[in-house]
Amino acid sequence: MSHPSPFPDDDARWHAVATRDAQADGAFWYGVHSTGIYCRPSCPSRPTRRDNVAFFDSPAAAEAAGFRACKRCRPDQDNATPLHGAAIERACRAIEAAPTPPTLEQLATIAGLSRYHFHRVFKQLTGVTPRDYAAAHRAARVRDGLQRADSVTDAFYDAGFGSSGRFYEQAGELLGMKPGDYRAGGAGETIRFGVGQCSLGAILVAATPRGVCSIELGDEPEALVRGLQDRFPKAELVGGDPAFEGWMATVIGLIEAPATPVALPLDVRGTAFQQRVWQALRQIPPGCTASYAEIAQRIGAPTAARAVARACAGNTLAVAIPCHRVVRNDGALSGYRWGVARKRALLAREAEITEPGH
């Protein structure tokens, strides 16, 4: 959702420049014709005349018009200063402490920024909007509350849901199962699974009625099964289902022939930010790689490379969500949930299969 700028016209922008309003930083940039330099509104440079100024919506627009960046205020660099970082951290703590999500106006006041600038900087630093951050935190409170509260009703009210209707509307997306089943450790939930061997070692595939929820790789099948039991201690785990063997074969096919499209329903559970990252990963073609920074750019959060790396580490669907195709900025392999050796093997296989002539 976009928000109207508090600097909608040149008069408002000029007033911000004349008063060196730091809250206007990031909302627009201005260039000075006599010097050929462009600046942030809060730049401490010597004032100029109104008729000597041009306004721009981005550094790129100013440079396209022939202006060069000021060396004092560095308008071409990320404007998420340490001061902004502290302001956004205050807003995050306020979201986490509030019984119900604060409004955008309330959060902007806490951060000491204009509503427009707060929304922009918050997304730049965290990778998600304030609303998405609040929703993810509330989902975490629901999951924690369902394990601790005396009832499902207590859990959703404690998490800030004003009515049972709103909670149950979102329960499937938040939990992947009915709230009562989640509270009971998966009791009443049936999860089919299979274990086998592939060229990368042991493999476990598990699915809820919504789709495949786990693809794990490892050295020992028994360890993979124990991990599934730990996640859903009271769920009914059904192994050895002949009808499930087709799904197992499809997943193993993704490993042995990685150019194969994913043709399985997926039960993907994660925060709003994780979902955005994982969707971007699924758009990387076999035989190609992208850096964490590139993925951050693609999802519109250029400063969130570390958060992208954490989202990759949180992926529980090996090969179906191809986090193995994400590498460091220098092209080197970094950590992988199932071991760097498996990551290297997957990338080598994809490169071989996608070479001309194969």
N, C-alpha and C positions, 0 to 999 in steps of 0.2 A: 504494500500500500504506500503510495507516494504522499508527501505532505507539502502544502504550499510553502514557498520560501518567504521568510520575513523581509526579504529584500527584493520585492517584485518589480521594482522599476529603478531607473537610473538615479532618481532623487534620493531614494532610500539607500542606494549603494553609495552615493557620494557622501551622504551623512555618515555612513559607517566608516568610510575612508577618512573623512575629516576628523572623526572622533577616535580613530584607530581602534575600532571595535573588534576585539579578539573573537567575539561570538560570530562574526561574519567570515572568519577564516574557514575556507572550505566551501563556502556558499558561492563565492565568486572571486575573481582576480581582476586587478586593474593594471592597465599599461599607461605609461607616460610618454606622449609623442615626442617631447623635446629630447628625451634621453634614450628612447627606444628600449626601455626596461619595464618589465612587469613585476608586480609585487602582490603580497597578501594585503588585505585591508588593514591589518594591524601593524604593518611595517613601520618602523621608527624613522624612516627616511624623511628628508625635508619636504614639507607640504608643497603642493603644486596648485595651479589654477584649475578650476572645474573644466574649462574648455580645452584643457591640455590632456584630458583623461579619457581612456576608452575602457569599457568593462567586458569581461569574458567569463564564460561559464566553466572553463577548464584551462589548465596550463597549456594543453595542446592547442587550444584555440588561440591563445595569446601568441604562441610561437609560430603558428601558421600565419598570423598577421604580421610577423616580422619582429616581434619583441623578444628580448633575451631575459633570462631569469636574473632577478636581483640577488647579489651575493650576500646581502645582509639577512633577508628574511627567507631565502631559499624556497621560493614558491613552487618550484618544480619537484620538491621532495615531499615525502609522506608527511602530512601535517598532523599525524597522530603523535603529538609530543608527549613527554612524560607527564606533563600537567593534564593532558587529555586522558592519559592512561589512568591516572589517579581518580579523575572525575568519573570515568566509566566504571572503575572498580567500585566506587561508592554506589553507583546506580545498581550494579549487579548485587551488591550486598543488600540493598534496599529491596530488590525483587525477591531475594531469598528469604528475607526476614518478614515480609508482608504476608498477612493471612490471605489476601486476594491480590492479584496483579495490579500494581500501581498504574495510573494512566501515563501516557507519554508526557503530558505537561508536568505531572508530579516528578517523574524521573529527570526531565530536563532541568527542573528547578534544583533538584538534589545535586545534579552534576554542575550546575552553574553555567549552563549553555542554553542557547535558544533551542526551541523544539526542533526546528529544521536541522540545525548543526548537530545537536545531540543525536538525532536519528542516524545521520550520516556517519558520524565518528563511531557510534556504537557498533554499527554494522561493519565498519572498516576494521575495528580492533577485534571484535569477537567472531566475525564471520556470519552472524545471524542478526535479525532485527530484534529490538527489545521484546516484541510480542512473542517471537519464536523462542527467545531465551527464557521468558517467563513460562511458556508452555512446556518446554523441556524440563525446567526445574519442577514444575507442578507434577509432571509425569513421574519424576524421580520420587517426589514426596508421596505420590499415590502408591508406587511400588513398595516404598519403605513402610508406609502406613498400613498397607494390607498385611504386612508381616507382623505388625505390632498392635494395631488397634483391636478393640473388642468386637467390632463388626465392620462390614463393608461400608455401611452408612457413615460410621465415625471416620473411616479412612478418607472418604471423598470429601466430607465437610472439612476435615482438618487440612486437606490439600487445597482448599479454596474454591471448590465447586459449589455454586449456589443452589443447585438443584440436582436431584438424582437423574433427571432427564438429560441434562447436559453431560453428566459424567458417563452414563451408559452409552450415550451417543458416540463418545470417543474411546470407550474402554477397549474395544477390539484393537484399535490402532496403538493405544498406549501399552497394552499388556500382551497382545497376541492370543488372548484367551479370555474366558469369562472372569470377572473380578473375583468371584468366590473360588474358582479353580486356582487362580494365581495365589490367593491368600492361603490356600491349602497346599501350597508347594506343587501345584500342577495336578492335585487330586481331581479325578474325573476327566482329565484331559488324556486323550490317547495319542501317543507319539510313536509312529512307526519308524523303524530304523533298520539299517543293514550295515554290516562290516565286511570288508574284503581286502584284496590286495591289488595294487596297481604298480606301475613302474616307479612311483615315488615312495612306495612303502605301504603301510596300512592306511585304509580310508574308512571313514564312517559317514553315512548319509542319514539324516533324520528329517521327518516331516510331520507337521500338524495337518489337520484337515484343510488349512489355508494354503499349504505349500511347503517346499523344502525350507527348513529353518536352520539346518546345520550341515556343513560339509567340512570335516576335519581330517587332517593328515597327521600321521605320526609313525612311530616305530613299532608299537605294539597295539593290536586291536583291543586288548583288555583295558589298556589305559584310556583309549578313546571312549569306550563304553562307560567306564567309571566317571569320566568327565561329563557325559550326558546325564548320568544318574545324579550327579551333584547339582546340575542345573535345574532338574525337575525331580526332586526326591520323592514326590508322592504321585507323579504321573504314572499312567499305565504305559510302560514301554513294551512295544510289540516288535519282536525280532523274528526273522525267519519267515516273513510273509512273502509267499511266491509272487504276489501281485506287485510287491515293492521292488523285485529284482530288475524290472524294466527301468525304474528310476535310477537304481544303482548303476546299471549299464550305461545310461545316458550321461551320468556324472563322470564315470571313468572315461567315457569317450571324450569329454571336454579336456581331460588331461592328456590322453594319448593322441588326440587330433584336435588341437586347440583352436583351429579355424572354424570348428563346428559351432553354429549359433546355439545359445542357451534356449532350450525348448521345454522348460519346466516352470511350473508356477513356483514363486518364491514367497516365503513368509519372512519378509525383511523387517526387522525391529531395530529402531534406533531413534536418536534425537533428530530434530529437523535438520540440523547441520550435518549429521552423519548421513542422513538420507540424501542430501544434496551431493555430498562427496561421492557416495557409492553410485549414484546415478551417473555422475561424471566419469567414474571409472569404467562403467559398462559401455561408455561411448568410445573408449580407446580401442582401436582395432587390434586384432592379433598381429604380432610382429612389430608393434610400435610400443613406445614407452612415453611417459610424461613425468616431469618432475613434480614434487610436492608444490612448488611455487606456481607451476603452470596450472595445476588443478585448482589452486586457490584463485588464480586469475579467472579461470573458466567459470567458477561458481560465483564470481563477483565479490570475492573477499581477498584481495591481493596481499594483505598482511597476515593472513591466517595459515601460512604454510605449516607451522607446527601443529595447529589444530587439525589440518588435513592429515598429517602423519598419525596423529592419535586416532582419527576416524579409520584410517587404514588398519591400524593395529586392532581396532575393535570389530573388524569384519569377521564374521563366523561362517561365511560362505565362500570357502576357497574355490578359486577358478570361476565360479558363477558370477561373483563380483571380483573382477581381476585386479586385486590390489598388488599382485606381483608385477604389474606393468608400470608401477610408480617407482621412480629412482631418485637419487639425489641430484642436485643441480649440475654436478660435474659428471653425471652419468653413472657414477658408482652405485653398486647395490647397497641398500641399507637394510635394516632389520625386517624380518618377515615372521609372522605369527607361527608359521610351520617350518622355519629354518631357512637361512639364506641359501643353503645348497639346493633346496627344492625350488626356490625362486630362480636361481641361476639355471637350473635344468629346464624349468618351464619356459623361460625367455629364450634359451638356446633352441628348444624344440619349436617354438613359434617362429623364430627367425628362419629355421631350416625349412619349415613347412610353407612359409609365405614367400620364399625365394622364387624368382621366375623359373619356370620349368617343373615346379613341384605341383 
